[in-house]
Amino acid sequence: MKMWHSLQSLALCVLLALLVNHCQGTRQGQDLKCGACRAMVDEMEWAISQVDPNKMIQTGSFRIKPDGSQSIREVPLARSEGNLLELMEEVCERMKDYGERLDPTTSRETYERVTSRNGKPMDLSEAKLDSRVTSSLKFACETIVEQYEDEIIEFFAHETDNVKDKLCSKRTDLCDHALQIPHDEL
């Protein structure tokens, strides 16, 4: 009887360890997807900001309607669908500029840019830099861009505040903890 209780306790411990390991792996996957989404939004916002805001592009139909008019309108080039599609083709390549960091307060993995856009030195003391991180982040980004192409275009075609939260949390549920992530500026 005593041996039976020992076996039950051992089985319970093994089951508990497997459950904790599974939950930790699931959370790491969530952190990766969330980090990829947030990094993708940062990179898209930065790329959009680099386009001359005065450049416009004509969209719509160039056909002449029976009343003699055309349904052409001018939109900023930076937020045109064509430009956004072009940016989306390249955005995941920039995941090589990111590293992984464990947030000490939440114990969750976050992803931050480790390569400066302007040449200034950056504090990399807390960042983990390796090819596994960047390839995982790039793959997660590519999956997000492929899965949510329409939503990404919708959000970036119209200047929306807090795109990270609205796209990565509310629309896609990729970030279940976005309210705890600080909002950084470009």
N, C-alpha and C positions, 0 to 999 in steps of 0.2 A: 504494500500500500504506500509506503514511504517513497519507494522508487517511482511509483505512478505519479505522485505529486511532484517529484523532481522532474520527471519527463514533461508534465504539463507546464511547469514553470519555465523549463528550457524552451519548449515550443512557443509559449507566450512571449518570451524574450526575443526569440528569433523572429516571430511575426511582428512584434513591435519594431525591431530594428529594420526589417524590410519595409514596413510602413513609413518610418521616418526617412529612410533612404529614398523611397519613391516620392514622398512629398517634397524632399529637398531637391530632387532631380526635376520635378515638375515646376517648382519655384524658379530654379535656374533657367529652365526653358522659357518661363514667363518673363523673367528678367531680361533674357537675351532678345526676345521678340519686342518687348517694350523698349529696350535700349536701342534696337535697330530702328524702330519706328521713330523714336525721338531724334536720333542722329540723322535719319533721312529727312525729317522735317527741318532740322537745323541747316542741313546742306542745301535743301531746296530753297529755303528762305534766303540763305546767303547768295546762292546763284542768281536768284531773282533780283536781289538787291544790286547785283553787279551789272545789270542791263540798264542802259540809259532810259530813265523814266519818260523822257520826251519822245522816244521812238514809238511810233504807232504802226499798226498793221490793219489792213482792211479785211473784214470777214463777212461772210454772208454769201448771197447769190449774186453773181454778176449778170444774171439774166434780166432782161427787161420785161417787166410785168405789162399786162394789157393797158394799164393806165399810164405807161411810160416811165414809171419809177423803178428803182432797183432796191433790193433789201440789203444794202451794204451798210456796215457800221464800222467805225474805227475803235479798236481796243488797244490798250498798251501792249507792246510786243512782249514785255516781260511776263505777262499773265495770259498770253494767248495759248490756246490749246496746243498749237504746233510747237511753241517754245517749251511748254511744260512737258510734252512728250519727249522732246529732245533731252531736256534736263533729266528726266526720269531714266533715260537709257544710260546715263553716266553716273548718276548719284551713288549707286552702290559701290562703285570703284573707290570712292572716297572713304569707305569704311576702313581702309588700310591706315588711315590717319587717326584711328581711335584705339584706345586702350581700355582695359577693364579695371575697375576700382571697387573695392568692397566698402559700402557705406557703413561707417562704424555705428551710426545710430539705429539704422534699420536692418543691418546685417544682410542687405540685398546688394547684388551686383549692379553697378551702374557703368555706363560707357561714356567716356569723355574724350574729346579731341586731344591728341598728344602732339600734333604737328601744327605749329602756328601758321596762320594764313598770311601774317604780315612780317614774319621773320623774327619776332620777339621771342626770347626764351620762355619756356613754360615750365611750371613745377610738375615734374613727373615722378616725384618721390612715392606717391601712393598708387601710381598706375602700373598695371601688369601688362607688359608688352610681349606678345608672342604671336606666332602665325596661326595658332589654333583659335585665338580670340578673334583676330581679324577675319579669318576665313569663315568662322561661324557667324560673325556679325554680317559679313557680306552676303552669305547665303540667306540669312534671315531677312535682310533688306530686300534681296531679289524676290523672295517669296512674297513679302508684303507688297512690293511694287506691282507684282504680277496679279496678286489676289485683289488688291484694292485700287487698281488703276483709276477707275471712274471716280471714286471718292477723293483720291489725291488731286485729280484734276479739278474736281468740284471745289475743294477747299482752297486751292491755290489760284484758281481763276478769279475768285472773288477774295479780296483782301479780308481775311478773317482773323480776328484776335484770338490768341491762345490756340493756334492750330494744333500744337502738340496735344493739349488736353482734349480738344474736340475730336480730332482724328484718331489719336492713339488710345484714348480711353472711351469716350462716349460712343463714337461711331463703330470702332472695330473691337473694342474690349481687349486690346493687346496689353494695356497697362491697367492693372487692377489696383494700383497704389499711386496713381499719378498725382493725387492731391498732396502727397508727402514729398514729391520731387520738386526742388527749387526751380523757379522760372528764371533762366538766364537770358541775358540780352545778347544780341549779335555783336 
